[in-house]
């Protein structure tokens, strides 16, 4: 087994919350797709995410997401495979897609901004997933 090729392929297909946040902060174009239920979406999401349940991707993606877009898909947590199902659907359509490992759970636990009906805010950082730091800006 070529371990280098394995890890290169893995990193080409996955990203984590801190890398996604850094990409967003750098202003890089990435379309974030939330494949969770309507109820989960209403509880909060990655700011700017598009809500598209994985069962809707084949029908909606080409109409709503420009071809050639870099896409990151997430579901609730590491215990959910809806993100992988959504990423597979985008891959079948030819998109450069990665799955957000840890899902929305780790996005929240690491203290990154969340968006809900009240706007954008943050929850406390879980010290088991990230080192709490003093933030000087949003």
N, C-alpha and C positions, 0 to 999 in steps of 0.2 A: 504494500500500500504506500502510495506517495503521500506522506503526511503534509508536505508543503502544499500540494495541489488541493488536498482536502480542506485545509484551513483557509486557503485563498478563496475557494468556492464558498465556504461557509460565510466568510466575511463579505463576499459579494452579494449574499442573499439575506443577510441579517444586519441590523443596526441596533444600538441600545439607546436608552433615553438620553444619556449625556451627549452622545454623538449627534442625535437628531436635534437636540436643543442647540448645540454648537452650530450645526448646519443652518438652522433657522436664524440664529443670532447673526451669522455671517451674511445673511441675505441671499443665500443660495436657493435656487428654485427647487422646491420639493413639494409634491402634493401628498398630504397626509390623509389617509382614508381610515375612518372608524367603521368597522364592520359589525359593531355590536347592535343590540336591540334598541328600539326607540326609547325604552325605559332607561337603559344604561346611558345612552346618549344624553338624555335629559339630566342625568346625575352629574355630568361633567365630561369634558373631552379635551384633547390637545387643542389649543387655540388655532383657529383657522382650518381645522380638519373638515373634511367632507364626510357626511354620513351616507354610507352606501353599504347596506347589508351584503354579505358575500354572495347571497343568492341573486342579488340584483346586478352584480358587476358585469356579467356577460351582456346584459341588455343596456345598461346605462353608461358604462365606462367610455366607450368610443364617442358618445354624444356629449359627455361632460368633461372628460380629461383629455387634453390634447395629446395626440400621438407624439412619442418621444419624450414625454414627461417622466421625470424620476418620481417614483411612487413609493411611499412607505405605508404599510398596512398594519393596523393593530386591532387586537380584541381586548378582552378584560385582563387576562393574567397569564402566567406561565402554564396554568392548568387548563387553558382554553386553546383549542386548535382552530378557531374561526379565523384567526389572523393568517395561519398557514393556508386555509381554504381560500381566503380572499387573495393572498399573494399568488396562489396557483392560478386563479382566474385571470389576474392581471398578466401573469407570465404567458398564459395561453394566448392572450391578445397582443403579445409582443412588447409589453411595457418593461422598462428597467425597474424592477420592483424588489423591495426588501421588506422583511418582516421585522417589526419592532419587538425585540426579545424582551420579555417581562411585561409586555402589554401596557395598558393604561395603569394597571396597579403600580408598576415600578416607576412610571412617569410621575405619578402622584407621590409615591413614597420617597422619591428623590427630591421632592420639593419644587418641581418645575411648574410653571403656570398652568392653570386649568381654566376652561371657559364653561360657563353655564348660563342660565337665564338671568343671573345677577351680574354678569360681566366676567372679567378675568381676574383671578386671584390665585393665591398659593395656600397650600396646607402645610403644616409643619413637616420638616424633614424627618424621616425615620432613620435614626443613627445606625441601624443595621444595614442600610442600603447606601448611605451617603454620609459624608462628613459635614455636619452643619457648619456653615460659614456665615460670616456677616456679609450680607448683600449690599452693595453700594448702589445698585440700579436694578430695574426689573428685567 
